């Protein structure tokens, strides 16, 4: 199952066009090998679901209900999509991610498996990107002369921001591992250094800001006396308010708060337009106004430089510039699935936060990791589009975290309902973990 998860992460993270970067924003050519690989991933998820159907039924009771609602809404959007075939294709990709991540937490799962899988894969990706950059710098670097592209690396990823985002997650995974004593110092030094190198080389100011914010939150949650932990829920709420305020300023909802943006601009090196993103947001808002309730279909807007696509407006209006995304995850959700989709997303985020806070009372160290991941994604999606997008590193990681949270809460519920269950088994080389597979069935 670990190999299957690695394969899924590889397919969603490293584009097959990595050796031909000019094709990244064009309509992708059909790839038979990739299609067969995705079908095998889908089949593996279905087979595990059938094999562990009783366990899956128990797990589903704890899965974030708004996440399920979002998946259902994406499927239903094929009925009103402007590109039904594209919407169905991208829904199948989303479904594959959901099934594989769900299967992963049902087979051989233990308390630290979430970070173990991600740390190993993402660190290998960071090291591979550095080696790729030294061997083929023309392919591993962005081609452009403006301040955001000049000298920036994208490594094995499709673009520099994708590399920066993956590096940001890798950074706080290693910091969390060190603070919770899950990794040795030499392992931390190696993985953290590779991630920081990629983070800096990517020139992604959003990712750098997200990494700093995540590490700061980890230090607040994990350092200091244990007696302060009862106040951590309040700390998390304060951080949530800070991000909300920052998002309002970025989207220019309250122009009078522009002065709050100056420290962020100075820290990240961006201008007040966020490297031209505000112009993209204006075009997207104009398109949203045409179908504000249900949107134009999941994944149906950004389909490449095709004259029949509404996103082709960027080619005609912006001198052949095609951004491939809205560079704001919330706007892209509204654009695809309307304000109904935004409600599902906000509901999902609130439930994810509530479940993580509930887990703080059970598995404190593990819950802090999910909380930091949530806040890192909240920050990243202010200037990038990663919410439930099957074409990046965020979707499989956040989906795996969603099912991992459900698994932890399910085990706690079983402990409460059946005190006579045996004590957790011992995983070799790791802390004691709960195994309720056979008992639950």
Residue pairs with C-beta under 8 A, 6 or more apart in sequence:
1 48
1 103
1 104
1 107
1 108
2 104
2 108
2 117
4 41
4 44
4 100
4 103
4 104
5 100
5 101
5 104
5 117
5 121
5 396
5 400
6 117
6 121
7 37
7 41
8 41
8 96
8 97
8 100
8 101
8 396
9 121
9 393
9 396
10 121
11 34
11 37
11 38
11 41
12 97
12 390
12 391
12 392
12 393
12 395
12 396
13 125
13 156
13 157
13 162
13 166
13 392
13 393
14 125
14 156
14 157
15 24
15 157
15 158
16 31
16 34
17 23
17 24
17 28
17 158
18 139
18 156
18 157
18 158
19 139
21 139
21 143
21 154
21 158
23 29
24 158
24 159
24 324
25 304
25 305
25 322
25 324
26 304
26 305
27 303
27 304
27 305
27 306
28 304
38 92
38 93
38 96
41 96
41 100
42 92
42 95
42 96
42 99
42 100
44 99
44 100
44 103
45 96
45 98
45 99
45 100
45 102
45 103
46 99
48 99
48 102
48 103
48 106
48 107
49 56
49 99
49 102
49 103
52 103
52 106
52 107
54 440
54 441
55 106
55 437
55 440
55 441
56 102
56 106
58 410
58 414
58 440
59 102
59 105
59 106
59 403
59 406
59 407
59 410
60 406
61 410
62 405
62 406
62 407
62 409
62 410
62 413
63 402
63 403
63 406
64 348
64 351
64 352
64 355
64 402
64 405
64 406
65 347
65 351
66 344
66 345
66 347
66 348
66 350
66 351
67 348
67 351
67 399
67 402
69 344
69 347
69 348
70 337
70 341
70 344
70 345
70 348
70 388
71 94
71 95
71 98
73 298
73 337
73 340
73 341
73 344
74 87
74 90
74 91
74 94
74 298
74 337
74 388
75 91
77 87
77 294
77 295
77 297
77 298
77 300
77 336
77 337
78 84
78 87
78 88
78 91
78 297
78 298
80 294
80 296
80 297
81 87
81 296
81 297
81 298
81 300
82 296
82 297
82 300
82 301
82 310
83 297
83 300
83 303
83 309
84 297
84 300
86 297
86 299
86 300
86 303
87 297
87 298
87 299
87 300
89 299
90 298
90 299
90 390
91 298
91 299
93 390
93 391
94 298
94 388
94 390
94 395
96 390
97 390
97 395
97 396
97 399
98 399
100 396
101 396
101 399
101 400
101 402
101 403
102 403
104 113
104 117
104 400
104 403
105 400
105 403
105 404
105 406
105 407
106 407
106 437
109 404
109 407
110 427
110 430
110 433
110 435
111 363
111 366
111 408
111 427
111 430
111 431
111 433
111 434
112 182
112 366
112 430
112 431
112 433
113 404
114 366
114 369
114 400
114 401
114 404
115 173
115 176
115 177
115 182
115 369
117 400
118 169
118 173
118 397
118 400
119 170
119 173
119 174
119 177
119 183
119 191
122 166
122 169
122 170
122 173
122 195
122 393
123 170
123 174
123 190
123 191
123 194
123 195
125 155
125 156
125 166
125 170
126 155
126 166
126 167
126 170
126 191
126 194
126 195
126 197
126 198
127 194
128 155
128 156
129 140
129 153
129 155
129 156
129 157
129 163
129 198
130 155
130 194
130 197
130 198
132 139
132 140
132 155
132 156
133 140
133 141
133 153
133 155
133 201
140 153
140 154
140 155
140 156
141 151
141 152
141 153
141 154
142 149
142 150
142 152
142 153
142 154
142 159
142 160
143 149
144 150
144 152
146 275
147 269
147 275
148 203
148 275
149 160
149 203
150 203
151 203
152 160
152 201
152 202
152 203
152 204
153 160
153 163
153 198
153 201
153 202
153 203
154 160
154 162
154 163
154 202
155 163
155 198
155 201
155 202
156 163
157 163
157 166
160 202
160 203
160 204
161 202
161 204
161 206
161 207
161 384
162 392
162 393
163 198
163 201
163 202
163 204
164 198
164 199
164 202
164 203
164 204
164 206
164 207
164 208
165 204
165 206
165 207
165 210
165 380
165 384
165 386
165 392
165 393
165 394
166 198
166 393
167 195
167 196
167 198
167 199
167 202
167 207
167 211
168 199
168 204
168 207
168 208
168 210
168 211
168 214
168 376
168 380
169 373
169 376
169 393
169 397
170 191
170 194
170 195
170 198
171 192
171 195
171 196
171 199
171 211
171 214
171 215
172 211
172 214
172 215
172 218
172 372
172 373
172 376
173 191
173 369
174 183
174 188
174 191
174 192
174 195
175 188
175 192
175 214
175 215
175 218
176 182
176 218
176 222
176 365
176 368
176 369
176 372
177 183
177 187
177 188
178 185
178 188
178 192
179 218
179 219
179 222
179 223
180 222
180 365
183 191
199 207
199 208
199 211
200 208
205 268
205 269
205 270
206 268
206 379
206 380
206 382
206 383
206 384
207 380
208 268
209 264
209 267
209 268
209 379
210 376
210 379
210 380
211 376
213 375
213 376
213 379
214 372
214 375
214 376
217 239
217 371
217 372
217 375
218 368
218 372
220 232
220 235
221 232
221 235
221 368
221 371
221 372
222 365
222 368
229 360
229 364
232 360
233 357
233 360
236 353
236 357
236 371
239 375
240 353
240 375
240 378
243 375
243 378
243 379
245 257
245 260
246 260
246 264
246 379
246 382
247 330
247 378
247 382
248 254
248 257
249 257
249 258
249 260
249 261
250 261
250 274
250 382
250 383
251 281
251 328
252 258
252 278
258 272
261 272
264 270
265 271
265 272
273 279
274 327
274 383
277 327
277 328
277 383
279 318
280 314
280 323
280 326
280 327
281 326
281 327
281 328
281 331
283 313
283 314
283 317
284 326
284 328
284 331
284 332
284 335
285 331
287 296
287 301
287 310
287 313
287 335
288 295
288 331
288 334
288 335
288 338
290 296
291 338
292 334
292 338
292 339
293 338
293 339
293 340
294 337
294 338
294 340
294 341
295 334
295 335
295 336
295 337
295 338
295 340
295 341
296 310
296 335
296 336
297 336
298 336
298 337
299 336
299 390
300 336
301 309
301 310
301 311
301 332
301 335
301 336
302 309
302 311
302 324
302 325
302 332
303 309
303 311
304 322
305 312
305 315
305 322
306 312
311 322
314 321
314 322
314 323
315 321
315 322
325 332
325 384
325 385
326 332
326 335
326 385
327 383
327 384
327 385
328 381
328 382
328 383
328 384
328 385
329 380
329 381
329 382
329 384
329 385
329 386
329 387
329 389
330 342
330 345
330 381
330 382
330 387
331 385
332 385
332 387
332 389
333 341
333 342
333 345
333 387
333 388
334 341
334 342
337 344
345 387
345 388
349 374
349 378
352 370
352 374
352 401
352 402
352 405
353 371
353 374
355 370
355 405
355 406
355 409
356 367
356 370
356 371
356 374
356 405
357 367
357 371
358 409
359 366
359 367
359 370
359 405
359 408
359 409
360 367
360 368
360 371
362 408
362 412
363 408
366 408
370 401
370 404
370 405
373 397
373 398
373 401
377 386
377 387
377 394
377 398
380 386
380 394
381 387
386 392
386 393
386 394
386 395
387 394
388 395
388 398
389 395
410 436
410 440
411 434
411 436
414 421
414 436
414 439
414 440
415 421
415 434
415 436
418 439
421 436
421 439
422 439
423 432
424 432
424 433
424 434
424 435
425 432
425 433
425 435
426 432
426 433
427 433
